Amino acid sequence: MEPEHSQSAALHAFLLPTRFSQQGTCRMARWLPRSTDLTRFCQKLNRVKTLEADMMETSFNRCLSTIDLTLLGIGGMVGSGLYVLTGTVAKEIAGPAVIVSFIIAGFASLLAALCYAEFGARVPKTGSAYMFTYVSVGEIWAFLIGWNVLLEYMIGGAAVARAWSGYLDSIFNHKIKNFTETHVGIWQVPFLAHYPDFLAAAILLVATAFISFGAKVSSWLNHVFSAVSMGVILFILIMGFVLAQPKNWSAQEGGFAPYGLSGIMAGTATCFYAFVGFDVIAASSEEARNPQKAVPRAIAFSLGLATGAYILVSMVLTLMVPWHTLDPDSALADAFYRRGYSWAGFLVAAGSICAMNTVLLSNLFSLPRIVYAMAEDGLFFQVFSRVHPRTQVPVIGIVVFGLLMALLALVFDLEALVQFLSIGTLLAYTFVAASIIVLRFQQQKADGPAQPAGSQPNPEQREGIAAPELKEYESFSDKLQLVGSDKSKEHREPGQLKAAFEPYLEFLSDFYPGEVVTVAVVTLMVSAVCLCSILVFGNTHLHLPTWSYFLLLVLFSLGFVLSLLLIWAHEQQRSTQTFQIPLVPLSPALSIVLNIYLMLKLSYMTWLRFAIWLILGLLVYFGYGIWHSKENLREPRPQRVSARYVVFPSGSLEETVQAVQPSPQPAAGLPDTDTTEVKR
């Protein structure tokens, strides 16, 4: 008995740890996410916004005309940069060839502006880049774009207010600065200004009050400042050409392009940021009377006039005085002073202040509307979605963010944060360009009655840009298009492979329309990032050998071109009544490459600050936005659905789908399995 007892005890001692390890494994398995849960989570992150049937219906006041939108765009682009940036780039970067830099920068901005114009006409809703990304790419990407644009407008408005204050203070020999330092004191704290700028905060509070009175009052105020600014620009051009001396472009003064092609391209990267204000037009599309026509026209007119102003002012500036003698801080006023017209400096100062006022109004006008769009969709705090019944503007958002902007201008040193502006703008441009490609190759949403919350959408509705319902399951016949498909028919839906390429790319016909295009867009963006990384860091940070440098350039360029050709091989939406950007997908693809290249040229500190702000945004989204999203409320409750398919040699197809639910048993006499037989 003892040997048997000892063997039993030994066996028990051996099996006991195994039993506990199995129980522990089961407990751990319960906490591990299932593949279906991960799939649904990814679907939540990438769900798109459902657009209303009547997109012209709004709680805002549609009172802005094409002229109003055009002047808003000009006010956003032609700011202090016209009076400061032209002289800085001409003296330190490009010389008189700053003219060529502005031409190239204007063309590059045109690519991004045309993308905004198409979206603004097709989706006449406030929100600009945030809204455009939400209706085509996905929710989390839209939130991050809106989150970055929010900070961009806040820092931009505060920085312009401090520049406005400093410019006005310089006219009075810095008496305001000296008075503040004497009676308030000087701060020696990192990230804070040397002294509180009460004048900058005051101008922001006054502008906030005017913006709160409604879109018409804001537009009227912008008209006044824009008229004065354009009058001063016209005076500068007339007097400048009268005083022009062609010898200032001669070889004795260094020639037209003293810094060569590299200087012209470096100047282009700097001049590109002078055109970032046109998105105020897209943000105002919900307050336009006829956005389908007014938004594209206003973007084209404002960008053309702004580009012409920058080119002509740069031309007269470098013709009036030699480019290497310019004063970068006040080039235009100093040029007139040196030519014996010191009184013209006062007109230039007045034009500069009016131009900065228009930029302030543009920032304060756009920021609350983007916040309103995010709050209206449930991704941001609901209090900012309230619209005042009388003025028909989001007053709470205007006041709160106007106060925050004034606080930034009052106490913070914004010089280190100004570079942050460019990365948010370029990221928004990149996603809007990608959204244009995705949207153009998607099937248009079919008009029809609204679907019940628990019903299955039609295949056509599933492919719409705003289909909110999750696909509970995809039938085998629908997935492979075995039933009711006639591949020889001439009419093809957007996103399907063109008939001419089907014999060579027949394996792509099995995918849903638009799926291959979406994958190709992702591949195109990855190739663009790799290509630009090699161009920017290949010879400097990476120290690549010459052969590997050119090999990687060829490989990533090939990946970019192949992705572009694959997108082009699919059908896109036919021309509609609204504006459409030409040469799709080439035009948006070029815009994507340019924006990524300029982003990679920014300093690493800018990327570090961007990463920190991005992490804060993700905390806001996962803590609030994902749970309060209106698209989350539209989703049907998930059901566990299983499907099996049997294909018989005779060619018939039988599909059996059985829903497994914890609900009560079906009534007697009713089958709990739905069997459908389809003959090919």
C-alpha positions in Angstrom: 0.0 0.0 0.0 2.8 2.4 0.8 4.3 2.3 -2.8 0.8 2.9 -4.2 0.2 5.7 -1.8 3.5 7.4 -2.6 2.9 7.1 -6.3 -0.6 8.7 -5.9 0.8 11.5 -3.8 3.6 12.1 -6.4 1.1 12.1 -9.2 -1.1 14.6 -7.3 1.9 16.8 -6.6 2.7 16.8 -10.3 -0.8 17.5 -11.5 -1.6 20.3 -9.0 0.7 22.9 -10.4 -0.5 22.0 -13.9 -4.1 22.5 -12.9 -3.3 25.9 -11.3 -1.4 27.0 -14.3 -4.3 26.1 -16.6 -6.7 28.0 -14.3 -4.3 31.0 -14.4 -4.1 30.8 -18.2 -7.9 30.8 -18.4 -8.1 33.9 -16.2 -5.5 35.7 -18.3 -7.3 34.7 -21.5 -10.5 36.4 -20.1 -8.6 39.7 -19.9 -7.0 39.5 -23.3 -8.9 41.3 -26.0 -10.5 39.1 -28.6 -9.9 39.7 -32.3 -13.6 40.8 -32.8 -13.2 43.4 -30.0 -10.0 44.7 -31.7 -11.8 44.9 -35.0 -14.7 46.8 -33.6 -12.3 49.2 -31.8 -10.5 49.9 -35.0 -13.8 50.5 -36.7 -14.7 53.0 -34.1 -11.5 54.9 -34.6 -12.0 55.0 -38.4 -15.7 55.6 -38.6 -16.7 58.5 -40.9 -19.2 61.3 -40.3 -22.7 61.0 -41.5 -23.8 64.0 -43.5 -27.3 65.3 -43.4 -29.5 65.0 -46.4 -29.8 68.8 -46.7 -26.3 70.2 -46.1 -27.5 73.8 -46.6 -29.5 73.6 -43.3 -27.6 75.2 -40.5 -28.0 77.1 -37.2 -25.6 79.8 -38.5 -26.6 82.8 -40.6 -25.8 82.3 -44.3 -25.0 86.0 -45.0 -21.5 86.0 -46.6 -21.1 86.7 -50.3 -18.2 85.8 -52.6 -16.6 89.3 -51.9 -16.9 88.8 -48.1 -15.2 85.4 -48.3 -12.5 86.8 -50.7 -11.6 89.6 -48.3 -11.6 87.2 -45.4 -9.0 85.1 -47.3 -6.9 88.1 -48.3 -7.0 89.3 -44.7 -5.8 85.9 -43.5 -2.9 85.8 -46.0 -1.7 89.4 -46.5 -0.6 90.3 -42.9 2.6 91.5 -41.4 4.5 89.1 -43.6 4.1 91.5 -46.5 5.9 94.2 -44.6 8.5 92.0 -42.8 8.9 88.7 -44.6 9.7 90.2 -48.0 12.7 92.1 -46.7 13.9 89.2 -44.5 13.9 86.7 -47.3 15.3 89.1 -49.9 18.3 90.1 -47.7 19.2 86.8 -45.9 18.0 84.0 -48.1 17.3 84.7 -51.8 18.1 88.2 -52.8 16.0 89.7 -55.6 15.1 86.1 -56.6 12.6 86.2 -53.7 10.2 87.0 -56.6 10.7 83.4 -57.9 10.4 82.0 -54.4 7.0 83.6 -54.0 5.9 82.3 -57.5 6.9 78.7 -56.6 5.3 79.1 -53.1 2.1 80.4 -54.6 1.9 77.5 -57.0 2.5 75.0 -54.1 -0.1 76.7 -52.0 -2.5 76.5 -55.0 -2.4 72.7 -54.9 -3.5 72.7 -51.3 -6.0 75.5 -51.9 -7.7 73.6 -54.7 -8.3 70.6 -52.4 -9.9 72.9 -49.8 -12.0 74.5 -52.6 -13.4 71.1 -53.7 -14.3 70.1 -50.2 -15.7 73.5 -49.3 -18.1 73.3 -52.2 -19.1 69.6 -51.7 -19.3 69.8 -47.9 -20.5 73.3 -47.1 -20.1 72.8 -43.3 -17.9 74.7 -40.9 -14.8 72.9 -39.6 -12.4 73.2 -42.5 -9.7 70.5 -42.5 -11.3 68.7 -39.5 -14.6 68.3 -41.3 -13.0 67.2 -44.6 -11.0 64.5 -42.9 -14.0 63.3 -40.8 -16.2 62.7 -43.9 -13.6 60.7 -45.8 -10.7 59.3 -43.7 -11.9 58.6 -40.1 -12.8 60.0 -36.7 -9.5 59.8 -34.8 -7.6 61.4 -37.7 -10.1 64.2 -37.9 -9.9 64.8 -34.2 -6.1 65.1 -34.3 -6.3 67.5 -37.2 -8.8 69.6 -35.4 -6.8 69.5 -32.2 -3.6 70.7 -34.0 -5.4 73.4 -35.9 -6.9 74.6 -32.6 -3.4 75.2 -31.2 -2.3 76.7 -34.4 -4.9 79.4 -34.4 -4.4 80.2 -30.7 -0.6 80.6 -31.0 -0.9 82.4 -34.3 -3.4 84.9 -33.0 -1.4 85.6 -29.9 1.8 86.0 -31.9 0.2 88.5 -34.3 -1.2 90.4 -31.3 2.3 90.7 -29.8 3.8 91.8 -33.2 1.0 94.4 -33.5 1.8 95.7 -30.0 5.6 95.8 -30.7 5.1 97.6 -34.0 2.8 100.2 -32.5 5.2 100.6 -29.5 8.1 101.2 -31.9 6.3 104.2 -33.5 6.2 105.8 -30.0 9.9 105.0 -29.3 9.0 102.0 -27.0 7.4 104.2 -24.4 4.8 101.5 -23.6 7.5 98.9 -23.0 9.5 101.2 -20.8 6.5 102.2 -18.7 5.5 98.5 -18.2 9.0 97.4 -17.2 9.3 100.3 -14.8 6.0 99.9 -13.0 5.3 96.2 -13.3 8.8 94.7 -13.5 10.9 92.3 -15.7 10.3 88.6 -15.6 13.2 86.2 -15.8 11.2 83.0 -15.9 11.6 80.4 -18.7 8.8 80.3 -21.3 7.4 83.6 -20.0 7.8 87.0 -21.7 10.2 89.5 -20.3 7.2 91.7 -19.3 3.4 91.4 -19.5 2.1 92.8 -22.8 -1.1 94.4 -21.8 -1.6 96.1 -25.2 -1.5 92.8 -27.0 -4.1 91.3 -24.6 -6.3 94.4 -24.9 -6.4 94.3 -28.7 -7.4 90.6 -28.6 -10.2 91.3 -26.1 -11.5 94.1 -28.3 -11.4 91.9 -31.4 -13.2 89.1 -29.5 -16.0 91.5 -28.6 -16.5 92.5 -32.2 -16.4 88.9 -33.4 -19.1 88.0 -30.9 -21.6 90.4 -32.6 -22.0 88.1 -35.6 -20.5 87.2 -39.0 -21.8 90.3 -40.7 -20.2 92.6 -38.2 -16.9 90.7 -38.4 -17.1 90.8 -42.2 -17.8 94.6 -42.2 -14.8 95.2 -39.8 -12.6 93.1 -42.0 -13.7 95.1 -45.1 -12.6 98.3 -43.4 -9.1 97.1 -42.5 -8.6 95.2 -45.8 -9.6 98.4 -47.8 -7.0 100.4 -45.9 -4.4 97.7 -46.3 -4.9 97.3 -50.0 -4.9 101.1 -50.5 -1.5 101.2 -48.8 -0.2 98.3 -50.9 -1.4 100.1 -54.1 0.5 103.3 -52.9 3.6 101.2 -52.3 3.5 99.7 -55.8 2.9 103.0 -57.6 5.6 104.9 -55.7 7.9 101.9 -55.8 7.8 101.6 -59.6 8.4 105.4 -59.9 11.5 105.1 -57.7 12.7 101.8 -59.2 16.3 101.6 -60.4 17.1 98.5 -62.6 20.8 98.8 -61.7 19.9 97.3 -58.2 19.5 93.9 -60.0 22.8 94.2 -61.9 25.9 92.2 -61.3 27.6 95.1 -59.5 25.0 94.7 -56.7 25.3 90.9 -56.7 22.9 90.0 -59.5 19.3 88.7 -59.5 19.9 85.4 -57.7 23.1 85.9 -55.6 22.3 82.7 -53.5 21.6 80.5 -56.5 19.0 77.8 -56.8 19.5 76.6 -53.2 18.7 80.1 -52.0 15.5 80.3 -54.1 14.3 76.9 -52.8 15.1 77.9 -49.2 13.2 81.1 -49.7 10.3 79.1 -51.1 10.0 77.1 -47.9 9.8 80.3 -45.9 7.5 82.1 -48.3 5.1 79.1 -48.3 3.9 80.1 -44.8 2.7 83.5 -46.0 -0.3 81.8 -47.8 -1.6 79.7 -44.9 -4.6 81.9 -44.2 -6.9 80.8 -47.0 -8.5 78.0 -44.9 -10.6 80.7 -43.2 -12.7 80.6 -46.3 -13.4 76.9 -45.9 -14.1 77.4 -42.2 -16.7 80.0 -43.2 -18.5 77.9 -45.8 -21.5 77.2 -43.5 -22.1 81.0 -43.4 -21.9 81.5 -47.2 -25.0 82.2 -49.2 -24.0 80.0 -52.1 -21.0 77.9 -50.9 -20.9 75.7 -54.0 -19.8 78.6 -56.1 -18.6 81.2 -53.6 -16.0 79.1 -51.8 -14.0 78.0 -54.9 -14.2 81.5 -56.4 -13.1 83.2 -53.1 -10.2 80.8 -52.6 -9.0 81.4 -56.2 -9.4 85.2 -56.1 -7.9 85.6 -52.7 -4.9 83.4 -53.4 -4.3 85.1 -56.8 -4.4 88.6 -55.3 -2.2 87.6 -52.3 0.4 86.0 -54.6 0.4 89.0 -56.9 0.8 91.4 -53.9 3.7 89.5 -52.5 5.5 89.3 -55.9 5.0 92.9 -56.9 6.0 94.3 -53.4 9.1 92.1 -53.5 9.9 93.4 -57.0 9.6 97.2 -56.1 11.4 96.7 -52.8 14.5 95.2 -54.4 14.4 97.7 -57.2 14.1 100.8 -54.9 17.3 100.0 -52.9 20.1 97.3 -53.2 18.9 94.1 -51.7 21.9 93.7 -49.4 21.2 97.0 -47.7 17.7 96.2 -46.6 16.6 96.5 -43.0 14.9 93.1 -42.3 12.7 94.5 -39.5 11.2 97.4 -41.4 12.3 97.0 -45.0 9.6 99.0 -46.8 9.6 102.0 -44.4 13.4 102.1 -44.4 13.5 101.9 -48.3 11.2 105.0 -48.6 13.2 106.8 -45.9 16.5 106.3 -47.8 14.9 107.5 -51.0 13.9 110.8 -49.3 10.2 110.0 -48.6 10.3 109.6 -44.8 6.6 110.6 -44.6 5.7 107.4 -46.5 6.9 105.4 -43.5 3.7 106.5 -41.6 1.5 105.2 -44.4 3.5 101.9 -44.4 3.0 101.6 -40.6 -0.7 102.2 -40.9 -1.0 99.6 -43.6 1.0 97.1 -41.5 -1.2 97.6 -38.4 -4.4 97.2 -40.5 -3.0 94.1 -42.1 -2.3 92.6 -38.7 -5.8 93.4 -37.6 -7.2 91.4 -40.5 -5.1 88.4 -39.5 -6.3 88.7 -35.9 -9.9 88.8 -37.1 -9.2 85.8 -39.3 -7.8 83.7 -36.4 -10.6 84.7 -34.0 -13.2 84.1 -36.7 -12.0 80.6 -37.6 -11.0 79.1 -34.3 -14.4 79.0 -32.5 -16.1 77.6 -35.6 -13.7 74.6 -35.7 -14.2 74.1 -32.0 -18.0 74.3 -32.7 -17.8 71.6 -35.4 -15.9 69.3 -33.0 -18.3 69.9 -30.2 -21.3 69.5 -32.5 -20.0 66.0 -33.5 -19.5 65.1 -29.8 -15.7 64.9 -30.0 -15.2 68.0 -27.8 -17.0 69.5 -24.9 -20.7 70.0 -25.7 -20.8 73.5 -24.2 -18.9 74.9 -27.2 -21.7 73.7 -29.6 -24.2 76.3 -28.4 -25.0 79.0 -30.9 -26.5 82.3 -29.8 -30.0 82.6 -31.1 -29.7 86.3 -31.9 -26.1 86.7 -33.3 -26.1 83.1 -34.7 -22.4 82.6 -33.7 -20.8 80.2 -31.1 -20.5 83.0 -28.5 -19.2 80.7 -25.7 -16.4 79.4 -27.9 -15.5 82.9 -29.1 -15.3 84.3 -25.6 -13.4 81.3 -24.0 -10.8 81.0 -26.7 -10.5 84.7 -27.1 -9.6 84.9 -23.4 -7.1 82.0 -23.7 -5.5 83.8 -26.7 -5.3 87.0 -24.7 -3.7 85.1 -21.8 -1.1 83.6 -24.1 -0.2 87.0 -25.6 -0.1 88.6 -22.1 2.4 86.3 -20.3 4.0 83.8 -22.6 7.1 84.1 -24.8 5.8 83.0 -28.1 9.0 83.2 -30.2 9.8 79.6 -29.4 6.3 78.4 -30.2 5.8 80.2 -33.5 7.6 77.4 -35.4 4.9 75.1 -34.1 2.4 76.8 -36.4 3.8 75.4 -39.5 3.6 71.7 -38.6 -0.1 71.9 -37.8 -0.9 73.6 -41.0 1.2 71.2 -43.1 -0.3 68.2 -41.5 -3.8 69.5 -42.2 -2.9 70.1 -45.8 -1.5 66.6 -46.1 -4.7 64.9 -44.8 -7.0 67.1 -46.9 -5.1 66.2 -50.0 -5.3 62.5 -49.1 -9.0 62.9 -48.3 -9.6 64.3 -51.8 -8.2 61.1 -53.4 -10.2 58.8 -51.0 -13.4 60.7 -51.5 -13.1 61.0 -55.3 -12.8 57.2 -55.7 -15.7 56.4 -53.3 -19.2 55.6 -54.4 -21.6 58.5 -53.8 -24.1 58.0 -51.1 -27.5 56.9 -52.4 -30.5 59.0 -51.5 -33.1 57.2 -49.7 -35.0 56.9 -46.5 -33.1 56.6 -43.2 -32.3 53.1 -42.1 -33.5 51.9 -38.7 -30.9 51.5 -36.0 -30.7 47.8 -36.2 -31.2 47.2 -39.9 -28.6 46.2 -42.4 -27.5 48.8 -44.9 -27.6 48.1 -48.6 -24.3 47.5 -50.4 -24.5 50.8 -52.1 -25.1 52.6 -48.8 -22.2 50.7 -47.2 -19.9 52.3 -49.7 -21.1 55.9 -49.2 -18.7 58.3 -47.7 -20.9 58.7 -44.6 -22.4 55.3 -43.9 -22.7 55.0 -40.2 -23.8 51.4 -39.8 -21.2 48.7 -39.0 -21.2 45.7 -41.3 -22.4 42.9 -39.1 -21.3 40.4 -41.7 -20.4 40.3 -45.3 -22.1 37.7 -47.4 -20.0 35.4 -49.6 -21.9 36.3 -52.7 -21.6 40.0 -52.0 -17.9 39.8 -51.2 -16.9 38.0 -54.3 -19.6 39.6 -56.5 -20.7 36.2 -57.8 -24.3 37.1 -58.0 -25.7 39.7 -60.2 -22.4 41.0 -61.5 -21.8 41.6 -65.2 -18.2 42.4 -65.7 -18.7 43.2 -69.3 -21.1 46.1 -68.7 -19.7 49.5 -69.6 -21.0 51.5 -66.6 -18.7 51.1 -63.6 -19.0 52.6 -60.2 -16.4 54.9 -58.6 -13.6 52.9 -57.0 -13.9 49.9 -59.4 -11.1 48.9 -61.7 -11.3 50.4 -65.2 -12.4 48.0 -67.9 -9.1 48.5 -69.8 -7.0 47.3 -66.9 -9.2 44.3 -65.9 -7.4 41.7 -68.1 -4.1 42.6 -66.4 -5.3 43.3 -62.9 -8.1 40.8 -62.6 -7.3 39.8 -59.1 -8.2 43.4 -57.9 -11.8 42.9 -59.1 -12.6 40.9 -56.0 -12.3 43.9 -53.6 -15.0 46.3 -52.7 -15.0 49.6 -54.7 -12.6 52.0 -53.1 -10.7 49.4 -50.9 -7.7 49.1 -53.3 -7.6 52.9 -53.6 -7.5 53.4 -49.8 -4.6 50.9 -49.5 -2.8 52.6 -52.4 -3.2 56.0 -50.7 -1.6 54.7 -47.5 1.2 53.2 -49.5 1.6 56.5 -51.4 1.9 58.4 -48.1 4.4 55.9 -46.6 6.5 56.1 -49.8 6.4 59.9 -49.7 7.6 60.0 -46.1 10.5 57.6 -46.9 11.4 59.5 -50.0 11.4 62.9 -48.3 13.3 61.4 -45.4 16.1 60.3 -47.7 16.2 63.7 -49.4 16.3 65.6 -46.1 18.5 63.4 -43.9 20.3 61.1 -46.4 23.5 63.1 -46.7 23.4 64.8 -43.3 22.1 62.7 -40.4 22.1 59.3 -42.0 25.5 59.7 -43.9 24.4 57.2 -46.6 26.9 56.2 -49.2 26.2 57.6 -52.7 25.1 54.3 -54.1 22.7 53.5 -51.3 21.4 57.1 -51.4 20.4 56.9 -55.0 19.1 53.3 -54.7 16.7 54.2 -51.9 15.6 57.3 -53.9 14.8 55.1 -56.9 13.0 52.4 -54.8 10.8 54.9 -52.9 10.1 56.9 -56.0 9.1 53.7 -57.7 6.7 52.9 -54.9 5.2 56.4 -55.0 4.7 56.2 -58.8 3.3 52.7 -58.7 0.8 53.7 -56.0 -0.2 56.7 -58.1 -0.7 54.5 -61.2 -2.7 52.0 -59.2 -5.1 54.7 -58.0 -5.4 56.1 -61.5 -6.4 52.7 -62.8 -9.7 52.9 -61.0 -12.8 54.7 -61.9 -13.5 58.0 -60.1 -16.6 60.0 -59.5 -17.9 61.8 -62.6 -18.0 65.5 -62.7 -20.6 67.0 -60.5 -22.2 70.4 -60.3 -19.7 71.6 -57.7 -16.0 72.5 -58.3 -13.5 69.6 -58.7 -9.8 69.8 -58.6 -8.2 68.8 -61.9 -5.6 66.1 -62.5 -6.7 63.8 -59.6 -4.8 61.9 -58.2 -1.6 63.7 -59.5 -2.4 67.2 -58.0 -3.2 66.0 -54.4 -0.2 63.6 -54.6 2.2 66.4 -55.4 0.7 68.5 -52.5 1.3 65.5 -50.2 4.9 65.2 -51.2 5.6 68.9 -50.8 3.9 69.2 -47.4 5.8 66.1 -46.0 9.1 67.5 -47.3 8.5 70.9 -45.6 7.4 69.1 -42.3 10.7 67.1 -42.2 12.6 70.4 -42.7 11.4 71.6 -39.3 13.6 71.4 -36.2 13.4 68.4 -33.8 12.2 70.7 -31.0 9.1 71.5 -33.1 8.5 67.7 -33.5 8.9 67.2 -29.8 6.4 69.8 -28.9 4.1 68.4 -31.5 4.4 64.9 -30.0 3.5 66.3 -26.5 0.5 68.1 -27.8 -0.6 65.0 -29.7 -0.4 62.9 -26.6 -2.6 65.4 -24.8 -5.1 65.3 -27.7 -5.2 61.5 -27.5 -6.0 61.7 -23.8 -8.9 64.1 -24.6 -10.2 61.8 -27.4 -10.1 58.5 -25.5 -11.3 60.2 -22.3 -14.2 62.1 -23.8 -14.5 62.2 -27.6 -14.8 58.5 -28.4 -17.6 58.0 -25.9 -19.7 61.1 -26.7 -19.3 60.9 -30.5 -22.6 61.2 -32.3 -21.5 58.4 -34.7 -21.1 56.2 -31.6 -24.8 56.8 -30.8 -25.8 55.9 -34.4 -24.1 52.5 -34.3 -26.4 49.4 -33.8 -25.8 47.2 -30.9 -23.2 44.5 -31.8 -24.5 41.0 -32.4 -22.6 37.8 -32.6 -23.1 36.6 -36.1 -21.7 33.4 -37.6 -21.8 32.5 -41.3 -20.8 29.4 -43.2 -20.7 28.8 -46.9 -21.0 25.7 -48.9 -20.2 25.6 -52.6 -21.4 22.6 -54.5 -19.7 21.2 -57.6 -22.9 21.8 -59.6 -22.3 25.5 -59.4 -25.1 26.4 -56.9 -24.3 28.5 -53.9 -26.0 28.0 -50.5 -25.5 30.5 -47.7 -26.5 29.8 -44.2 -26.4 32.6 -41.7 -27.4 32.1 -38.1 -27.6 34.9 -35.6 -26.5 33.9 -32.1 -28.1 36.2 -29.5 -28.8 35.9 -25.8 -32.4 37.1 -26.4 -35.4 34.8 -25.8 -36.0 31.8 -28.0 -38.0 32.4 -31.2 -41.7 31.7 -31.3 -42.9 28.2 -31.9 -43.2 27.3 -35.6 -40.6 29.9 -36.7 -37.3 28.7 -37.8 -34.2 30.1 -36.1 -32.0 29.6 -39.1 -32.4 31.6 -42.3 -31.3 29.7 -45.3 -30.9 31.3 -48.7 -30.1 29.5 -51.9 -28.8 31.4 -54.9 -28.4 30.0 -58.4 -25.6 31.2 -60.5 
